[in-house]
Amino acid sequence: MGKKKAARIWKRIRAFRYKRVFFLLLAPLALLCSWLASTDEALCESLFSLGIYRVVSQVFSTFFGVFPISVGELLVVTLPVVTVALTVRCIVRAVKQKKERKQILFRGGATLAAAAACVFFVFTICCGVNYSRRPFTYYSGLELRDSSAAELKALCADLIADASAFRREVKEDRAGVMRLSENDYKTSLATRDAFSALAEEYDVLGGLYARPKPVILSRGMSYLNITGIFFPFTLEANVNVDAPDYTVPATMCHEQTHLRGFMREDEANFIAYLACMASGNADLQYSGTMLALTYSMNALYDADREGFRELRSSYSEGMNRDISAKSEYWKQFETPVASVSTSVNNSYLQSQGQEDGVKSYGRMVDLMLAYHRKTAE
């Protein structure tokens, strides 16, 4: 090897710098953690979900919870702009400084790769590994099994009765549509308190976690057909508060379930229902019941069309007004952008082992049926 060639290699090593090597090593470490978590639920639970993640999530959530707005939302808006600006700057420098061009481009590429490795590692530890943890049935003692259409119909009938009762206790606007009795901030505090109440029965859901964050650009989330996002890089539960009021508390509880490490969508919906019921707050109880009722009635429609029509006619006038208002709200966002967003979400869920993609949300019904059987005993 000639001296000139050796000198060039050494320059590249110096340009790369040892700190970039360190950050790049986070990528294989993330893959190792992901593999370990997938090999054994018990190992995933003890080492990650109730170990590393539980500590990191409470520290991060407490820190970022100090900020009144969503730091995650701020990052989503600003980071793409910053990334593009730095990339352009790197290219311009490389064009102007011909002698240092390779070194500049190499250093820029290394920095980008190191940043990607960091993002991948944080996502894996703060989100990805939890897809392999023990299901919530391990802690709840619920038994999932095949159920008859009659059992499903009985569940729906009880949920309708509950929803009708809670609906009479909530406020409504001049059009007769449900409106939250408190502002977004106070509602978010109420949902956090709901988890504290639920943790008395399921201590795995306890801990020091911040309230969910209302998103400033909520209208934009609606265009993407998104009601909430768990942002793993700041451990924040972000919620679209432009959505119809009766759906917001349940969404807040759903995203907080992810914050506590339960990533499966069916479980997040079910735990959100439990949290709403434990709150003692009519707004939350109505929201959680309507969430459960929606999925249960959709399942009944497939299993017993006549039974569905019979029960659907028993909805209260208030419930019908809320459902109609929700339908009208989402109609305005039926765009190609929303379809693409749904497809991306579907692909993401499948990549995390939820093979049914967005259809996995409907599995909440099995959990509801198991819970209905248990509480009826």
N, C-alpha and C positions, 0 to 999 in steps of 0.2 A: 504494500500500500504506500503510495507516494505521500510526501509531506503535505502537499497542497490538498490532497483528498482527505487526509486525516484532519487537517485544519478545518476543512469545510464541515466534516462530521462533528467535530468538537463544537463548532459554532452553532450547529443545529441543536446539539444537546444543551448547550448553554441557553439557547433561545427558548427551548422547551421548558427549562427550569424544573427543579425537583417538585415544587408545589403542584404543578400540573400533573406530574406522574402520580402523586399521591391522590389527587382528585379522580384521576382516571381509574385508579384501583377500586374506587367505590362501585363501579359498574359490575365487575365480577363478584364483589362482595354482596351486592344486591341480589344477583342471580343465585348465589349460594344461600342467602337467607330465604329467598322465595322457594328454592328447592327443599330446604329443610322444613319449612312450614307445610309444604304440600305432602311430605312423607308421612306425617303423623299428626292427627288433630290434637292429641294430648300435648305433644311437644310444642306445637304452634301456640296452644293456649297458655302454657306455662312460661315459655321462653319469650314469646312476642306479645300476644294479646293481653295477657295479665302481667307481663314482665316489662320488656322494653317499651312497647307501645303505650301501656298504661301510664308509665312515668312521663314519657315524652309528651303524650297528648295533654296531660294535665298541666304540665309546665308551659307548653306552647299556648294552650287555650287560655290559661290565666294571663299570660303576657299579652297576647293579642286581644284578649277580651277587654283590656284597659282602653283600647281605642274605640271611640264611639261609632266609627264607620267600619266597613269591611275592608281590612287591609288586602285580603284576597282579591276583592273587586278592583282595588287600586292597582294591584300588580297585573291583573289580567288586562287592564286598559293601557298601562304604561310600558310594561316589559316588551311587548312586540315592537313598539315604537323605538325604544332604546336599543333593542337588538338590531333592528334595521339600520338605525343611525350609526351604531358602532361598526357594523359590517361595511357600510358605505365608506366610513372614515378609513377603515383598514384598506379597502380597495384603492381609495384615492391616494393614500400614502404609498402604497405599492407601485402605483402608476408614476408618481412623482419621483420616488427614490429607486431608480432602476437598479443600483448596485446592491441595495438591501431588499430587493423585491421578494426573493424567495424566503428570506428570513422573516420578513414582515407577514407574509401569507402563512408561513408555517406556524408562526407564533399565534396568529389569529385563529387558524384552524384548531390548534391545540387548546386554546382558550375556550373555543366553542365546544369542543369535545369534552373538556373538563366540566364545563357548565352542564352539559347534557348528562354526564355521569352523576353529578350531584343531584340533579332533578330526579333521575331514575332511582337513586338510592333513597332519597327522602320519600318519594311516592311509595316505594316498596315497603319501607318501615312504617310509614304513617297511614298506609291504606292497603296496599297489595297483599301483604301477608295475612291480613284479617279475613280474606275471602276463604282461607283454609282452616279457620278456627272451628271450634265446636259449635253446632247449631244452638239456637236459643232453647230448643226443646230439652237440651241437657240440663239447663237451669230451671226451666219452668215445670218439667215433669209431664209435659203434654204428650199424649200418644197420637201420632198421626196414622190414620188408617182410611181405607175407602169408606165413603159415607153414602147413604141412600139419598134420593131426591127428596124424600119426606123429611129427612134430617135437615137438609139444606133449606127446605121451605120453612121449617120451624125456626131455624136460625134467622132467616130473613124477616119472619113475622115479629120475632122479638126485637130485632134491630129497628124495624119500622115503629114499633110501639115506643122504644126508647127515644128515637129521633123525634117523634111527634111530641113527646113530653118535654124534651130539651128545647125544642123549637119554640114552645110557648114561653120559655124563660129568657130568650134572647131579644135584643133590640132589632128594629127594622127601620128602613127609610120610608119616605113617602110613597114609594112604589110597592111597599110591602116586602122588600128584599132584606134578608138578614144583614145587619151591620155589627161589627165588633163593638163591644161596649167600652173598650179602652183603645188607646193609640198603639201603634206598632211596637213601640219600645216597651210599654207596660205588658202588652200581650206576650212579647218575647220573654219577659221576666216570669210571667205566669207559666209558660211552658217549661222553663228551667226549673221552677219550683215543682212542677208536676213530676219531673224526673226524680227530684229529691223524695217526693212522696212514694213514687213507685219503687225506689231503691230500698225502702223499708221492707218490701216483699222480695225483691230481687237485688241483692247487694252488688251483683256484678254490674249493675247500671249506675251505681253511685260514683262519687268522686267530685273533684273540684273542676268544674267545666264552666266556660263562659256561656252567656245567653246566645241564642241565634241572632244573626245580623240581618236586618232588612237591607236589601240591595237598592242603592240609589237608582241604578239603571234597570229597575224591575220591568219597565215596559219593553226594553230590549230583550230581556229574558223571555217575555211572552212571545215575541216574534220568533224566538228559537224553540218555542214550545217547552220551555223549562220552568218548573215551579220552584226548584231549589237545587243547590249545589253544595256538597261537602268539599271544601278546599283543603286538601291534605298538607299543603305547604305552609299554611298558617293555622291549621286545625280550627277552622271557622265553619259554622253552619250558616250558609247564605240562603236567604229566602226571598222569593219574588212576592212582594207585598202589593203589587198591582193586580194580582189575581183576585177572583171573587172572595169576599171576606170569609165566608164559611169554610173555605178550603185552607186558609192561611195557618191557623193553629196546628192542624194535623200535619201540614208540611213542615212547620217549625220542629215539631216533635220527631218527624221522620228523619230530618237532617241531623238532629241531635243524637239519634240512635246510631247513625254512622260515626259521629264523634266519639261514641263510647265503644267503637270497634266492631259493631255488627253491620257488615257491609251488604249482606244479601237483601235485595229489595223486598222480598216477601216478608222477611223478618222485621225489616225497618218499618213497614206499614203496620204490621201487627203490634209491635212494641209501641209505635206511635198511638195506636188505639188504646193500649193499656195505660199509657201515660195520660192521655186525655181523660180517661175514665177515673184515674186516681187523683185528678186535679181538684175535683169538687167545684170546678168553674163551668158554668153552663155553656159559655162560648166554646171552650175546649171540648167539652163532652159532646156537644152537638156536632162539632167539626169531626171528631174522631169517629162518632157513630155513623155519620154520613160517608166517611171514607170506607169504613167496613161494609156498610150497606151497598155502596156502589159495586164493589167487587163481588159481594155475595149475590146480589141480584143479577149481575152479568152472568155468573155461573149458573144461577137458576134458570135464566133464559135459555141456556144451552141444554140444561137437563130436563126442564119441565116448562114448556112454553105456556101452557094453560095456567099452571100455578103462578108463573111470573105475572101474567096479565091480571090474575085475581088479586095478587098482593100489590101490584103497581097501582091499582085503582084505590088502594087504601091510604095512599100518601096524603098527608095533610096539605091544605092549600098553601101554607107557608113553605113547606118543603118543595112543592111544585114550583112556586115562584122562584125559589133559590136555584133550583135545577135549571129552570128556563133562563134565568139571568146568567148562569154559568155557561150555558150553551151559546147564548148570544155573544158573550164576551170572547170565547175562544174561536168563534166563527170568523172574526175579523183577522185572525192570525193564521188562517189556513192558506199558507203560501209554500212555494217550493223550498224556501229557506227552512221552514219548520219541518218539512219532510226530510231534508238533508240532515238536520239536527237530530231527528228521531233515529235515522239510519246510523248516524255516528254513535249515538247512545247505545243502540242495539249491538253494534260491533264491539263497543267497549265492554258491555256486560258479558258478551260471549267470550271475549278474550280473558276475562277473569273467572272463567269456569261456569258461568250461568248460561248454559247452552241454549235455553229458550229465549235469551235476550230479553226484550221488554215484556214478553209474555210471562216471565217469572213473577211479575207483580201480582198476577192472578193466584199464585200459590198461597197468598194470604188466606184464602178461603179455607184451606185445609187446617191452618192454624186456628182460625176462628171457630171451625166446627169442633176441633179438639177442645178448645177453651169452653165452648158452649156445653159440651158434654160434661166437662169437669165441674163447671159451676152449677150444673143442674143436679149433680149428685147430692 
